[in-house]
């Protein structure tokens, strides 16, 4: 699967991020730097930019869990991918 883009989480994103807030977590803050991004959020598996859903890399998924559980996290880059639903 080819990455659509790379997102960089900075120390500033981590310092200003809010645990348990999908629209204020470090990933959501990092996504706001994507050109044209007005509304962003991030869950445990996917993120949204202007209501379009993207799948996050496994590393980003682990970051979300660690941050929300008050574990140490560091700045990083991660990929987002087109979200495709699995059909039976």
ABEGO torsion letter per residue (X at the ends): XBBABBBBBBAAAAAABBBGBAAABAAAAAAAABBGBABBBBBAABBBBGGBBBBBBAAAAAAAAAAAAGBBBBBBBBBBBBBBBBBX
